[in-house]
Protein backbone atom coordinates (compact mmCIF):
# COMPACT_ATOMS: atom_id res chain seq x y z
CA UNK A 1 0.00 0.00 0.00
CA UNK A 2 1.49 3.36 -1.08
CA UNK A 3 0.97 6.35 1.20
CA UNK A 4 0.65 9.75 -0.37
CA UNK A 5 1.38 13.07 1.32
CA UNK A 6 -1.62 15.32 1.86
CA UNK A 7 -2.26 17.92 -0.83
CA UNK A 8 -1.34 20.81 1.51
CA UNK A 9 2.11 19.32 2.14
CA UNK A 10 2.72 18.90 -1.59
CA UNK A 11 1.73 22.53 -2.22
CA UNK A 12 3.92 23.75 0.66
CA UNK A 13 6.91 21.78 -0.69
CA UNK A 14 6.40 23.18 -4.19
CA UNK A 15 6.14 26.75 -2.91
CA UNK A 16 9.28 26.30 -0.82
CA UNK A 17 11.18 25.07 -3.88
CA UNK A 18 10.01 27.96 -6.05
CA UNK A 19 10.90 30.42 -3.28
CA UNK A 20 14.40 28.98 -2.97
CA UNK A 21 15.02 29.33 -6.72
CA UNK A 22 13.67 32.91 -6.68
CA UNK A 23 15.84 33.81 -3.68
CA UNK A 24 19.05 32.44 -5.22
CA UNK A 25 18.38 34.14 -8.58
CA UNK A 26 17.50 37.47 -6.96
CA UNK A 27 20.47 37.79 -4.61
CA UNK A 28 23.27 39.02 -6.80
CA UNK A 29 22.55 36.46 -9.49
CA UNK A 30 23.02 37.01 -13.22
CA UNK A 31 20.13 39.49 -13.41
CA UNK A 32 22.01 42.17 -11.44
CA UNK A 33 23.30 44.94 -13.75
CA UNK A 34 27.03 45.49 -14.10
CA UNK A 35 28.46 48.49 -12.25
CA UNK A 36 31.71 50.35 -12.89
CA UNK A 37 33.76 52.44 -10.43
CA UNK A 38 32.89 56.14 -10.30
CA UNK A 39 34.74 58.74 -8.23
CA UNK A 40 34.69 62.51 -8.17
CA UNK A 41 34.89 65.68 -6.17
CA UNK A 42 32.30 68.32 -5.32
CA UNK A 43 33.33 71.96 -4.93
CA UNK A 44 31.29 75.10 -4.37
CA UNK A 45 33.01 78.43 -5.10
CA UNK A 46 36.23 76.43 -5.53
CA UNK A 47 36.00 75.02 -1.98
CA UNK A 48 35.45 71.31 -1.23
CA UNK A 49 31.94 70.39 -0.06
CA UNK A 50 32.01 67.85 2.75
CA UNK A 51 28.97 65.86 3.82
CA UNK A 52 27.03 66.41 0.58
CA UNK A 53 24.65 63.67 -0.63
CA UNK A 54 24.73 62.77 -4.35
CA UNK A 55 22.16 60.89 -6.44
CA UNK A 56 23.11 59.66 -9.93
CA UNK A 57 20.00 58.66 -11.91
CA UNK A 58 20.06 56.85 -15.25
CA UNK A 59 16.62 56.27 -16.75
CA UNK A 60 15.41 52.71 -16.21
CA UNK A 61 18.45 51.70 -14.17
CA UNK A 62 19.20 51.52 -10.42
CA UNK A 63 20.24 54.78 -8.75
CA UNK A 64 23.78 55.26 -7.46
CA UNK A 65 24.50 57.38 -4.37
CA UNK A 66 27.41 58.75 -2.38
CA UNK A 67 28.35 61.14 0.41
CA UNK A 68 31.38 63.40 0.11
CA UNK A 69 34.28 63.25 2.55
CA UNK A 70 36.10 66.20 4.16
CA UNK A 71 37.89 66.96 0.85
CA UNK A 72 34.66 66.82 -1.17
CA UNK A 73 35.59 63.46 -2.72
CA UNK A 74 33.13 60.62 -3.30
CA UNK A 75 32.86 57.02 -4.55
CA UNK A 76 29.47 55.99 -5.93
CA UNK A 77 27.60 52.90 -4.86
CA UNK A 78 24.56 51.18 -6.32
CA UNK A 79 24.23 47.77 -4.66
CA UNK A 80 27.11 48.24 -2.19
CA UNK A 81 28.58 51.41 -0.68
CA UNK A 82 31.29 51.86 -3.31
CA UNK A 83 30.58 49.39 -6.15
CA UNK A 84 30.06 52.19 -8.68
CA UNK A 85 27.23 52.96 -11.08
CA UNK A 86 25.54 51.27 -14.02
CA UNK A 87 26.97 52.57 -17.32
CA UNK A 88 24.88 55.21 -19.11
CA UNK A 89 24.00 58.89 -19.02
CA UNK A 90 23.23 59.92 -15.43
CA UNK A 91 21.50 63.07 -14.25
CA UNK A 92 22.87 64.28 -10.92
CA UNK A 93 21.35 65.84 -7.80
CA UNK A 94 23.40 67.15 -4.87
CA UNK A 95 22.17 68.27 -1.46
CA UNK A 96 23.85 69.34 1.74
CA UNK A 97 21.66 70.03 4.73
CA UNK A 98 22.12 71.01 8.32
CA UNK A 99 19.66 70.72 11.15
CA UNK A 100 18.55 73.96 12.74
CA UNK A 101 18.09 73.41 16.45
CA UNK A 102 15.27 75.22 18.21
CA UNK A 103 16.70 76.47 21.54
CA UNK A 104 13.33 75.75 23.14
CA UNK A 105 13.52 72.10 21.97
CA UNK A 106 17.21 71.12 21.88
CA UNK A 107 16.41 67.37 22.01
CA UNK A 108 13.89 67.41 19.15
CA UNK A 109 15.08 64.63 16.79
CA UNK A 110 13.25 66.14 13.80
CA UNK A 111 13.90 69.86 13.86
CA UNK A 112 14.10 71.87 10.66
CA UNK A 113 16.59 71.18 7.90
CA UNK A 114 18.30 74.00 5.99
CA UNK A 115 19.80 73.50 2.55
CA UNK A 116 23.38 74.79 2.31
CA UNK A 117 23.70 74.64 -1.49
CA UNK A 118 21.57 76.45 -4.08
CA UNK A 119 18.24 74.62 -4.25
CA UNK A 120 18.47 73.98 -8.01
CA UNK A 121 21.16 71.34 -7.36
CA UNK A 122 18.77 69.31 -5.19
CA UNK A 123 16.78 67.86 -8.11
CA UNK A 124 18.00 66.09 -11.25
CA UNK A 125 15.47 68.05 -13.32
CA UNK A 126 16.94 71.43 -12.36
CA UNK A 127 20.58 70.81 -11.43
CA UNK A 128 21.95 70.94 -14.97
CA UNK A 129 24.48 68.28 -13.91
CA UNK A 130 25.05 65.04 -15.78
CA UNK A 131 27.79 62.49 -16.44
CA UNK A 132 28.26 59.72 -18.97
CA UNK A 133 29.47 56.61 -17.11
CA UNK A 134 31.39 54.27 -19.43
CA UNK A 135 32.53 50.69 -18.84
CA UNK A 136 36.28 50.27 -19.32
CA UNK A 137 37.02 53.96 -18.73
CA UNK A 138 38.21 55.89 -15.66
CA UNK A 139 35.02 57.62 -14.54
CA UNK A 140 36.14 60.61 -12.48
CA UNK A 141 33.40 63.22 -12.24
CA UNK A 142 34.40 66.73 -11.04
CA UNK A 143 31.34 68.73 -9.98
CA UNK A 144 32.10 72.45 -9.64
CA UNK A 145 28.98 74.17 -8.31
CA UNK A 146 28.21 77.86 -8.72
CA UNK A 147 25.26 80.09 -7.83
Long-range contacts (C-beta under 8 A, 24 or more apart in sequence): 28-79, 32-79, 33-61, 33-62, 33-78, 33-86, 34-86, 34-87, 34-135, 35-64, 35-78, 35-79, 35-83, 35-84, 35-85, 35-86, 36-84, 36-85, 36-86, 36-87, 36-133, 36-134, 36-135, 36-136, 36-137, 36-139, 37-75, 37-76, 37-82, 37-83, 37-84, 37-139, 38-64, 38-75, 38-76, 38-84, 38-85, 38-131, 38-133, 38-139, 38-140, 38-141, 39-73, 39-74, 39-75, 39-76, 39-139, 39-140, 39-141, 40-73, 40-74, 40-76, 40-131, 40-140, 40-141, 40-142, 40-143, 41-68, 41-71, 41-72, 41-73, 41-74, 41-142, 41-143, 42-68, 42-72, 42-74, 42-94, 42-143, 42-145, 43-72, 43-142, 43-143, 43-144, 43-145, 44-117, 44-145, 44-146, 45-145, 45-146, 46-144, 47-72, 48-72, 48-73, 49-94, 49-96, 49-117, 49-145, 51-96, 52-94, 52-95, 52-96, 52-117, 53-94, 53-95, 53-96, 54-92, 54-93, 54-94, 54-143, 55-92, 55-93, 55-94, 55-124, 56-85, 56-90, 56-91, 56-92, 56-131, 56-133, 57-90, 57-91, 57-92, 57-93, 57-124, 58-85, 58-86, 58-88, 58-89, 58-90, 58-91, 58-133, 59-88, 61-86, 61-88, 62-86, 64-90, 84-133, 84-139, 85-133, 85-139, 86-133, 87-133, 87-134, 87-135, 88-132, 88-133, 89-130, 89-131, 89-132, 89-133, 90-130, 90-131, 90-132, 90-133, 91-124, 91-125, 91-127, 91-129, 91-130, 92-124, 92-127, 92-129, 92-130, 92-131, 92-141, 92-143, 93-121, 93-122, 93-123, 93-124, 93-127, 93-129, 94-121, 94-122, 94-127, 94-129, 94-143, 94-145, 95-121, 95-122, 117-145, 118-145, 118-147, 121-145
